[in-house]
Structures are given as structure tokens and as C-alpha cells.
Amino acid sequence: MDTTMNPPHSVARHYVFQLKNKLSSDNVTLAIILILLTLMMGVFVLGPLASMLQKSVQDTQGHYVGMANFAEYLTSPALWQSVQNTVTIGLIVTMSVGILAFGYAYALTRSCMPFKGLFTILGSAPILAPSLLPAISLIYLFGNQGIAKELLFGQSIYGPIGIAMGLIFWTFPHALMILSTSLKTSDARLYEAARALDTSPFKTFFVVTLPAAKYGLISTLIVVFTLVVCDFGVPKVIGGHYNVLATDIFKQVVGQQNFSMGAVASVVLLLPAVLAFVGDRWVQKKQKGMFDSRSVAYVPTPSALRDGVCFTFCAVISFAILAIIGMAVYGSLVTFWPWNLTLSFNNYNFAEFSTYGWEPYFNSLKLGSLVAVIGTIVIFLGAYCIEKGRSFGALRGLLQMFAIIPMAVPGLVLGLGYIFFFNHQANPLSMLYGTMAILVINTIIHYYTVGHMTALTALKQLPAEVEAISASIKMPQYKTFFKVTVPVCAPAILEIAVYLFVNAMTTTSAIVFLYATDTMPASVSVLNMDDAGQTGPAAAMSVMILLTAAMIKLVHVGLNKTLDHHTQAWRKR
């Protein structure tokens, strides 16, 4: 080094300045939060998965047996049949939902039909119900004593038909949200060019509409397939003797107490979920940049024929959704199906049908509230540190990777991993097993990724100048966080909280292995009452979950309008 140009004392001052910058209060706080969140995700995500993988290569006595368990599983005709059944149901439901949801989303975004707002609400309604509700409703409709069983022409609802119908209902709103977003971002200039070239509407659909929405459609198919192969509730209630991977795991663990084989089935179930996750990541990267600042949003023009067809299509699907929800409500009010059809609230007197009474419902309210509050704080704080942090790039990148992993892990697999990890005497965290805390942690981790991506999207919309200005005037970053970031991102924060609450109320798969007698949630209570043949009370508890989730969503809509107004006012300042 040329000391005439850079005297030793100047170099020393430079390094002292760098050291002070790294040891500033903002960076110390950032480092502490990043380390804590990274350790948390490592313990609560990687720990259970590693324990499950370890269990899959051990026998019932805990001795290492290598791939022997996998060989036994894949050579067993009954277990191999479950894999084939899972793939079959996955493909049937995925293709059916893809077609139905695309048509519905097309009608909402590309037509001028009336009652769009109503159809949007009805199309999204199934997301508020636990997956057990459509299964119970289908039993009332098409079961052995169903009011419309003749419509199946002698076929049984207990099997692939019932599973497919229940999962189509449950996954439809997930597909609708993705496709509606994808179809909204089409460039009107392409349609103007098609009209200038005198291209027919039919050809325009295949040349312009489908190519523009192809990545959204592919992403939809991947998401739906993942949800189908990982769902436990519908096949458990209405599957009969038609086994799938999710019910195999439950039977191996609960029915036969064969935890090693349950771990093997979990690993097998994890593979399609991971492949679907990788495919979805690829699709999202390809989809970026298809709608830029020069694009013009497409606005549909009235067309009597198209609008009439779209209205009829949406009306039929909405009627089917209302029929399933309405049948569950009706069944919950029938005194004793099908012998006494007198309407009453007897089925809501849960103390007559279960020793737990209303306790599971209040447990779910507690679980949902804790998950919403704690989960929202953790998720938004983690996303903020990743997106707006000024140092520790490697640690932020590691936390980002950990935040994405839960999306690829089915709930049933995560729940089983928590058994192996936390129900181990050598684990100092074993005291959490059987408590409400482990249900809260498991649910937050299970739904972490979607909340995390929502928070990142909101944070990316904040001008970068906000952080730069606060740094230039030496304002502590925590003040910027509370005075600027939180007010502007309040709608997204509320959305994350509502998302977590609703899913905590409706989830079954992730927590079915983890509850204790005093922490049983409402969704598991539905499962247990249905197993005991108490279909009416099970329907009543499902309806209570649905009504609670719907009420929260209504409150969310009202608060969101208020927050949007305040956010716009803040931006103008």
C-alpha cells in the first residue's frame, strides 16, 4: 500500500468506521433477530424433517435397517395401490378443477356479466370451510341414506367418486385466486392487434388468452395437485376402503402404531410435494415481467352471447357450492338423520355427544388467535429483516431459504415429524409436546411461506428512498419500522393475520397427531365425532368453523377498507 496516498492513521480510521458501522444499534438488533429467527426455523422445520427421515430407516426397535422399510413398502401390493390411488385422484381432481376454475375466472375477468361481486364471494366460500365439511355434506346428499343418491346411478359415494367431488369443492377457490390474478394481467394491446388482423374470438382465445395465462394455469395445476395428494380430511371421512397415501400414514401411525412405516409413507408423500414445489418456483420465475409498465390493462366490452354463457356457467358452479354448504347446514339442524327430520339445535349441544362438549371449539378460537398474533409478528418481522436489512446478506439469504421450505412439506408429514422430534426424551424441547404451544408453533410453520410471501410483496412496494433517507438523517431503523413501514403495510399485515386465523380454524392434517385431551381443536373433534357415527354433531361443528371463519373475513373486509383509506392518506402526505 502507498502510505503517501493512504497514511496508516487514515487506514485505521477507515477500519474503525467500518467496525462502528457493523456494531451500530440497528445492525446489532438486526443480527439478533436474524439469528433467533434462523435458529427457530432450523429447529421447527429442519429438526422434525430430519427426525422423520431418521425414523424411516429404523425398525420398530430403533435399529438402523437402511432402505429395508422402503423396499417393504414399495413391494407391498396394498401399499403400492395407495400410491396409484393417490396419483389417480390427484390427476382427476387437478384436471377437473383446472377446467372449472379457469372458466369461472375467465367469466369474472373477461366478461361483463351481472353479479360479479356475488359470484366472487361464492367462488371463494369453500376456502372458509374445513375439508371435512364437503365430505360430510356429500354423505347427506349421496350416501346410503342420501336425498339424491339416485343421481349416482347406483355408484357409491364412499370411494374415489366422493373423494374427487369433495376435493374439487375444497381446492376450487385456491385455483380461482391464482387464475383470476393471472387473467387480470393480460395486455390489451394484444387483443387490439388481434382485432386489427380480423382474428376470430375463438382463435384469439387460443393465440392470445391462453398463452398469456399459461404460467398461471401451470402454477394452478401444480398447486391443486399438491393440495389433493396431501389432503387427509376428505379421504378419511368419505374414502371408504379406497386408500391414499395420506390415510395410509394415519392408519400406520394411529391404527397400527407402526411409526417407522408411517415415516416411510411420509417420505413417499413428500416427494411429489417437493417436485410440485420446484415446478411452481420455476413457473413463477418464468411468469415475472410478462406485464410491464408499458402494458395496457384489458377491459372487457359487453357481448350478449359471451356474457350470457359466463353467467350461466358461474351460476351452475355457485349453485353447486351453495348446495354443499347448505346441505351441511341442513344436516346439522336435523334431529336424527334420516329418521327424524325435525329441525332443531340438538346437534349443537355437543356435551350430549362428546365428553369435550364445546371445549374443542374454544380451543380452536384460542389456537387461531395465538397463531394470528404471534405468527403475524414473527412472519412480518422476518420478512422485514430479509427485505430491508442493510447487512448480513448471507444470514438473510439463509432465513429466506428456511421461510420457503414449509410450502413443500405436507401438513401430515410435518405433524408426524413433530412427533418424532418433540416426543423424544433427549430433546430439551420435549416439554412442548401435548401442549397448546406445539399446536401454535406447528400451525405457524405450516402456513409460514404464504404469509412470508405476502409480507415480502407488501415490503417491495415501499420506496427504497424511505430507508435511504432514514439512514441519511441517522434515524434508528426501528423508528422507521414503526412510523413508516407498519402503517403503510397495515393492510398486508391484517391479511396475513386473517389468513393464519382461518387456516388455524380449518386445518386438520398437521395437528391431528399433536393434540392432547385438553387441547383438541374443533377440526379434530369433527373427525372424531364422524368416526363415532355422530354425523349430525360433526356437521354442526363444521358449520361453526365455517361461520367463525366467514365472520372474520367480513370483519377483514371492513377493516381493510378503513386501512386502505388511511394508507392512501399517509402516502399523500
C-alpha positions in Angstrom: 0.0 0.0 0.0 1.2 3.5 -0.8 1.4 5.2 2.6 1.9 8.6 0.9 -1.6 8.3 -0.6 -3.2 6.5 2.4 -1.4 7.2 5.6 -1.6 4.4 8.3 -3.8 6.6 10.5 -6.3 7.1 7.6 -6.5 3.4 7.0 -7.0 2.8 10.7 -9.8 5.3 10.8 -11.5 3.6 7.9 -11.5 0.2 9.6 -12.7 1.8 12.9 -15.5 3.4 10.9 -16.4 0.1 9.3 -16.3 -1.7 12.7 -18.6 1.0 14.3 -21.0 0.7 11.4 -21.2 -3.1 11.8 -21.7 -2.6 15.6 -24.4 0.1 15.3 -27.5 -0.5 17.3 -29.5 -1.2 14.1 -27.1 -3.9 13.0 -26.9 -5.4 16.4 -30.7 -5.6 16.6 -30.9 -7.0 13.0 -28.3 -9.6 13.8 -30.1 -10.7 17.0 -33.4 -11.0 15.2 -32.0 -12.8 12.2 -30.1 -15.3 14.4 -33.1 -16.0 16.6 -35.5 -16.5 13.6 -33.0 -18.6 11.7 -32.5 -20.8 14.8 -36.3 -21.0 15.2 -36.8 -22.1 11.6 -34.0 -24.6 11.8 -35.3 -26.2 15.0 -39.0 -26.2 14.0 -38.6 -27.0 10.3 -35.4 -28.9 9.7 -35.4 -30.7 13.1 -38.7 -32.6 12.6 -37.9 -33.4 9.0 -34.5 -34.8 9.9 -36.2 -36.9 12.7 -38.7 -38.3 10.3 -36.1 -39.2 7.7 -34.1 -40.9 10.5 -37.2 -42.9 11.6 -37.8 -44.1 8.1 -34.6 -46.1 8.1 -35.1 -47.6 11.5 -37.1 -50.6 12.6 -39.7 -50.6 15.4 -36.9 -51.0 18.0 -35.0 -48.1 16.6 -32.2 -50.1 14.9 -30.8 -48.9 11.6 -32.2 -51.0 8.7 -31.3 -48.8 5.7 -33.7 -49.0 2.8 -35.4 -52.1 4.0 -38.6 -50.3 5.1 -38.8 -48.6 1.7 -38.4 -51.9 -0.1 -41.1 -53.5 2.0 -43.5 -50.5 1.4 -43.0 -50.4 -2.4 -43.3 -54.2 -2.8 -46.5 -54.5 -0.7 -49.5 -54.7 -3.1 -51.8 -52.8 -0.7 -49.4 -50.0 0.0 -48.4 -49.7 -3.6 -52.0 -49.5 -4.5 -52.3 -46.4 -2.3 -49.7 -44.7 -4.3 -51.6 -45.4 -7.5 -54.8 -44.3 -6.0 -53.2 -41.0 -4.8 -51.9 -40.2 -8.3 -55.2 -41.2 -9.9 -57.3 -38.9 -7.7 -54.7 -36.2 -8.0 -54.9 -36.2 -11.8 -58.7 -36.4 -11.9 -59.2 -33.5 -9.5 -56.4 -31.4 -10.9 -57.8 -31.5 -14.4 -61.4 -31.0 -13.3 -60.6 -28.0 -11.1 -58.3 -26.6 -13.7 -61.1 -26.5 -16.3 -63.8 -25.3 -13.9 -61.7 -22.7 -12.2 -60.3 -21.3 -15.5 -63.9 -20.9 -16.9 -65.0 -19.2 -13.7 -62.0 -16.9 -13.5 -62.4 -16.1 -17.2 -66.1 -15.2 -16.6 -65.1 -12.9 -13.7 -62.3 -11.1 -15.5 -63.2 -11.2 -19.2 -67.0 -10.7 -19.3 -69.5 -8.0 -18.4 -71.9 -10.4 -16.8 -74.0 -9.2 -13.8 -73.4 -10.1 -10.1 -69.7 -10.4 -10.5 -69.2 -9.4 -6.8 -71.6 -12.1 -5.6 -70.0 -14.8 -7.8 -66.6 -13.8 -6.5 -67.7 -14.3 -2.9 -69.4 -17.6 -3.6 -66.4 -18.9 -5.6 -64.2 -18.2 -2.6 -66.5 -19.5 0.0 -65.2 -23.1 0.2 -61.8 -21.8 1.5 -63.5 -20.9 4.8 -64.6 -24.5 5.5 -62.6 -27.4 6.8 -62.0 -30.1 4.2 -64.2 -32.4 6.3 -67.3 -30.3 5.6 -67.8 -31.2 1.9 -67.2 -34.9 2.8 -69.9 -34.8 5.4 -72.3 -32.9 3.1 -71.7 -35.4 0.3 -72.7 -38.2 2.7 -76.0 -36.4 3.3 -76.5 -35.9 -0.4 -75.3 -39.1 -1.9 -74.7 -41.5 1.0 -76.7 -44.7 1.6 -79.5 -42.6 3.1 -78.8 -39.6 1.0 -81.5 -37.4 -0.5 -80.1 -37.5 -4.0 -78.2 -40.9 -4.1 -80.2 -41.8 -7.3 -78.1 -39.2 -9.2 -75.1 -41.5 -8.9 -76.9 -44.3 -10.8 -76.0 -47.0 -8.4 -72.4 -45.9 -7.7 -71.2 -45.5 -4.2 -70.1 -42.1 -2.9 -67.8 -43.9 -0.5 -64.6 -44.1 -2.6 -63.0 -42.3 -5.5 -66.2 -40.5 -6.6 -66.7 -39.0 -3.1 -63.0 -38.2 -2.6 -62.9 -36.5 -6.1 -66.1 -34.5 -5.5 -65.0 -33.3 -2.0 -61.6 -32.3 -3.1 -62.9 -30.4 -6.2 -65.0 -28.4 -3.9 -62.2 -27.7 -1.4 -59.4 -26.9 -3.9 -61.6 -24.8 -6.3 -61.1 -21.4 -4.5 -57.3 -21.9 -4.4 -57.2 -22.4 -8.2 -59.7 -19.5 -8.7 -57.5 -17.0 -6.9 -54.4 -17.8 -8.9 -56.2 -17.9 -12.3 -58.1 -14.7 -11.6 -54.8 -12.9 -10.9 -53.2 -14.3 -14.0 -56.1 -13.4 -16.3 -56.3 -9.8 -14.9 -52.7 -9.1 -16.1 -53.3 -9.5 -19.8 -52.1 -6.8 -22.2 -55.0 -5.1 -24.1 -52.6 -4.3 -27.0 -52.5 -7.9 -28.0 -56.3 -8.0 -28.3 -56.3 -4.8 -30.3 -53.7 -6.4 -32.7 -55.9 -9.5 -33.0 -58.9 -7.4 -33.9 -56.9 -5.4 -36.4 -55.9 -8.7 -38.1 -59.5 -9.7 -38.1 -58.8 -12.7 -35.9 -61.9 -14.6 -34.8 -62.7 -14.6 -31.0 -62.2 -18.4 -30.9 -58.7 -18.2 -32.5 -57.9 -15.1 -30.3 -58.6 -17.2 -27.2 -56.0 -19.9 -28.2 -53.5 -17.5 -29.7 -53.6 -14.6 -27.1 -55.6 -15.5 -23.9 -54.2 -19.0 -23.2 -50.5 -18.1 -23.9 -50.8 -15.1 -21.7 -52.2 -17.1 -18.8 -50.2 -20.3 -19.4 -47.9 -19.9 -16.5 -50.7 -19.0 -14.1 -52.5 -22.1 -15.4 -49.5 -24.4 -14.9 -49.0 -22.9 -11.4 -52.7 -23.6 -10.6 -52.4 -27.3 -11.7 -49.3 -27.8 -9.6 -50.9 -26.2 -6.5 -54.1 -28.2 -6.8 -52.2 -31.5 -7.4 -50.1 -30.8 -4.3 -53.2 -30.0 -2.2 -55.0 -33.1 -3.4 -52.2 -35.6 -2.7 -51.5 -34.1 0.7 -55.1 -33.8 1.9 -56.2 -36.1 4.7 -59.7 -35.0 5.8 -61.8 -35.8 2.7 -60.4 -39.4 2.1 -60.6 -40.1 5.8 -64.3 -39.3 6.0 -65.7 -40.5 2.7 -62.9 -42.6 1.2 -64.2 -46.0 2.5 -61.8 -48.7 1.5 -60.1 -46.6 -1.1 -56.8 -45.9 0.5 -54.5 -43.0 -0.4 -51.1 -42.0 0.9 -52.5 -39.6 3.5 -54.8 -42.1 5.0 -52.1 -44.7 4.9 -49.9 -42.6 7.1 -52.8 -42.1 9.6 -53.5 -45.9 9.7 -49.9 -46.8 10.1 -49.4 -44.4 13.0 -52.7 -44.4 14.8 -54.1 -47.8 13.8 -51.0 -50.0 13.8 -48.6 -47.8 15.9 -46.0 -48.6 13.2 -44.1 -45.3 13.3 -41.3 -46.5 11.0 -43.7 -47.4 8.2 -45.6 -44.2 8.8 -42.3 -42.3 8.3 -41.7 -44.2 5.1 -45.2 -43.3 3.8 -44.4 -39.7 4.7 -41.2 -39.6 2.7 -43.1 -41.1 -0.3 -45.8 -38.4 0.1 -43.1 -35.7 0.5 -41.6 -36.5 -2.9 -44.5 -35.3 -5.2 -44.9 -32.3 -2.9 -41.2 -31.3 -3.3 -41.4 -31.9 -7.1 -44.5 -29.8 -7.4 -42.9 -27.1 -5.3 -39.8 -27.0 -7.5 -42.1 -26.8 -10.6 -44.1 -24.0 -9.1 -40.9 -22.0 -8.3 -39.8 -22.4 -12.0 -43.2 -21.2 -13.2 -43.1 -18.1 -11.0 -39.7 -17.1 -12.3 -40.9 -17.5 -15.9 -44.0 -15.5 -15.2 -42.2 -12.4 -14.0 -42.1 -9.5 -16.3 -45.0 -10.5 -18.6 -46.9 -7.4 -17.7 -44.6 -4.3 -17.7 -45.1 -0.6 -17.3 -45.9 -0.2 -21.0 -48.7 -2.7 -20.9 -52.4 -1.7 -21.0 -54.8 -3.5 -18.8 -57.5 -5.3 -20.7 -61.1 -4.1 -20.1 -63.9 -6.3 -21.5 -66.6 -5.0 -23.7 -70.3 -6.2 -23.5 -71.3 -9.2 -25.5 -74.7 -10.7 -25.0 -73.7 -14.3 -26.0 -70.5 -14.4 -24.1 -71.9 -12.7 -21.0 -74.9 -15.0 -21.0 -72.8 -18.1 -21.2 -70.4 -16.9 -18.5 -73.4 -16.0 -16.2 -74.9 -19.5 -16.7 -71.6 -21.2 -16.1 -70.9 -19.3 -12.9 -74.5 -19.7 -11.7 -74.2 -23.5 -12.0 -71.0 -23.7 -10.1 -72.2 -21.3 -7.4 -75.3 -23.4 -7.0 -73.2 -26.5 -6.5 -71.1 -24.7 -3.9 -74.2 -23.4 -2.1 -75.8 -26.9 -2.3 -72.8 -28.5 -0.5 -72.6 -25.8 2.2 -76.4 -25.6 2.5 -76.7 -29.4 2.9 -74.1 -29.3 5.7 -76.1 -26.6 7.5 -79.4 -28.5 7.0 -77.8 -31.8 8.2 -76.6 -30.0 11.3 -80.1 -28.9 12.1 -81.9 -32.3 11.5 -82.6 -34.0 14.8 -81.7 -37.6 13.7 -80.9 -38.3 10.0 -82.9 -39.7 8.2 -85.5 -41.0 10.7 -86.4 -37.7 12.4 -86.1 -34.7 10.1 -87.4 -32.2 12.6 -85.2 -29.1 12.6 -83.6 -28.3 16.0 -80.3 -27.2 17.5 -79.9 -30.5 19.3 -76.7 -31.4 17.3 -75.1 -28.1 18.6 -75.4 -29.4 22.2 -72.0 -31.0 21.9 -71.9 -32.1 25.5 -74.5 -34.8 24.7 -72.3 -36.4 22.0 -68.8 -35.9 23.4 -67.2 -35.5 26.8 -65.3 -32.5 25.5 -68.5 -30.5 24.7 -67.8 -27.0 23.3 -64.2 -27.1 24.6 -62.7 -28.0 21.1 -64.4 -25.0 19.5 -63.0 -22.7 22.1 -59.6 -24.4 21.8 -59.7 -23.5 18.1 -60.6 -19.9 18.8 -57.6 -19.8 21.2 -55.3 -21.5 18.7 -56.4 -19.2 15.8 -55.9 -16.1 17.9 -52.5 -17.1 19.1 -51.4 -18.2 15.6 -52.7 -14.9 14.1 -51.0 -12.7 16.6 -47.7 -14.5 17.2 -47.4 -15.7 13.6 -48.1 -12.3 12.0 -45.4 -10.7 14.2 -42.8 -13.3 13.5 -43.5 -13.6 9.8 -43.6 -9.8 9.1 -40.6 -9.1 11.3 -38.6 -11.9 9.5 -39.7 -10.6 6.0 -38.7 -7.1 7.0 -35.3 -8.1 8.1 -34.8 -10.0 4.9 -36.1 -7.3 2.6 -35.0 -4.1 4.4 -31.9 -5.3 6.3 -28.7 -3.4 5.5 -26.2 -6.0 6.5 -25.7 -9.8 7.0 -26.6 -10.8 3.4 -25.7 -14.5 4.0 -27.8 -14.8 7.1 -30.7 -13.1 5.4 -30.4 -15.5 2.4 -30.4 -18.5 4.8 -33.5 -17.3 6.5 -35.2 -16.7 3.2 -34.5 -20.3 2.2 -35.9 -21.6 5.5 -39.0 -19.5 5.0 -39.8 -21.2 1.7 -39.3 -24.8 2.8 -42.6 -25.2 4.7 -44.5 -24.8 1.4 -43.1 -28.0 0.1 -43.9 -30.0 3.3 -47.4 -31.6 3.5 -49.2 -30.9 6.8 -49.5 -34.6 7.7 -45.7 -35.1 7.2 -44.9 -32.1 9.3 -47.1 -33.2 12.1 -45.6 -36.7 12.1 -42.1 -35.2 12.1 -43.1 -33.2 15.2 -44.0 -36.4 17.0 -40.6 -37.9 16.3 -38.7 -34.7 17.2 -40.5 -33.4 20.2 -41.7 -36.7 21.7 -38.1 -37.7 22.4 -36.6 -37.8 25.9 -33.2 -36.4 24.7 -34.8 -33.3 23.3 -34.9 -30.5 25.8 -38.0 -29.1 24.0 -40.0 -32.3 24.7 -41.9 -30.3 27.4 -43.8 -28.7 24.5 -45.3 -32.0 23.4 -49.0 -32.2 24.1 -49.4 -28.5 24.9 -51.2 -25.7 23.1 -47.7 -24.2 22.3 -46.8 -27.0 20.0 -50.1 -26.7 18.1 -49.4 -22.9 17.7 -45.8 -23.5 16.5 -46.8 -26.3 14.1 -49.6 -24.2 12.6 -47.4 -21.1 12.2 -44.7 -23.1 10.5 -47.2 -25.0 8.3 -48.6 -21.7 6.8 -45.4 -19.7 7.2 -44.5 -19.4 3.5 -47.7 -17.9 2.2 -47.7 -15.2 4.9 -44.0 -14.6 4.2 -44.5 -14.1 0.5 -47.4 -11.7 1.2 -45.2 -9.6 3.6 -42.4 -9.5 1.0 -44.8 -8.4 -1.7 -46.0 -5.5 0.5 -42.5 -4.5 1.6 -41.2 -4.5 -2.0 -43.8 -1.8 -2.8 -42.3 0.6 -0.3 -40.0 3.1 -2.0 -36.3 2.3 -1.4 -35.8 6.0 -0.6 -37.5 5.6 2.7 -34.7 3.5 4.1 -32.1 5.7 2.5 -33.5 8.9 3.9 -33.8 7.4 7.4 -30.2 6.3 7.2 -29.0 9.7 6.0 -30.7 11.6 8.8 -29.5 8.9 11.3 -33.0 7.8 12.3 -32.9 4.4 14.0 -34.3 1.7 11.8 -36.8 0.6 14.4 -38.4 4.1 14.4 -38.7 3.9 10.6 -40.3 0.5 11.0 -43.0 1.6 13.4 -43.6 5.1 11.9 -43.5 4.2 8.2 -43.4 0.6 7.4 -46.1 -0.7 9.7 -48.7 2.0 8.8 -48.1 1.6 5.1 -48.2 -2.2 5.2 -51.1 -2.4 7.6 -53.5 -4.0 5.0 -51.0 -6.7 4.2 -50.4 -7.3 8.0 -54.1 -7.7 8.5 -54.3 -10.1 5.5 -51.6 -12.3 7.0 -53.4 -12.3 10.4 -56.7 -13.3 8.9 -55.1 -15.9 6.7 -53.4 -17.5 9.7 -56.5 -17.4 11.8 -58.8 -19.0 9.2 -56.3 -21.8 8.4 -55.7 -22.5 12.1 -59.5 -22.9 12.5 -59.9 -25.2 9.5 -56.7 -27.3 9.4 -56.7 -31.0 10.4 -53.8 -32.8 8.9 -50.8 -31.0 10.6 -52.2 -31.2 14.1 -54.1 -34.5 14.1 -51.1 -36.2 15.7 -50.2 -33.4 18.2 -53.2 -32.5 20.3 -53.9 -33.7 23.9 -57.2 -34.2 25.6 -57.3 -30.6 26.8 -56.1 -29.0 23.6 -58.3 -30.9 21.0 -59.2 -28.4 18.2 -62.6 -28.2 16.6 -61.5 -29.7 13.3 -60.2 -32.8 15.0 -63.4 -33.0 17.0 -65.3 -33.1 13.7 -63.1 -36.1 12.7 -63.6 -37.9 15.9 -67.4 -37.4 16.0 -67.7 -38.6 12.4 -65.6 -41.7 13.3 -68.1 -42.4 16.1 -71.0 -42.2 13.7 -72.2 -38.9 15.0 -72.6 -37.2 11.6 -75.1 -34.6 12.8 -72.8 -33.1 15.5 -69.8 -33.4 13.2 -71.7 -31.3 10.6 -72.7 -28.8 13.4 -69.1 -28.3 14.5 -68.0 -27.9 10.8 -70.7 -25.2 10.4 -69.5 -23.4 13.5 -65.9 -23.4 12.0 -67.3 -22.1 8.7 -69.4 -19.4 10.4 -66.5 -18.2 12.5 -64.1 -18.0 9.5 -66.8 -16.2 7.5 -67.3 -13.7 10.3 -63.6 -13.0 10.5 -63.5 -12.5 6.7 -66.3 -10.0 6.9 -64.5 -8.0 9.6 -61.4 -8.2 7.5 -63.2 -6.6 4.5 -64.5 -3.8 6.7 -61.2 -3.1 8.3 -59.3 -3.4 5.0 -61.4 -0.6 3.5 -60.6 1.6 6.5 -56.9 0.7 6.4 -56.7 1.3 2.6 -58.2 4.8 3.2 -55.6 5.6 5.9 -52.8 4.2 3.8 -53.7 6.3 0.8 -53.9 9.4 3.1 -50.5 8.6 4.5 -49.0 8.2 1.0 -50.3 11.6 0.0 -48.5 13.1 3.0 
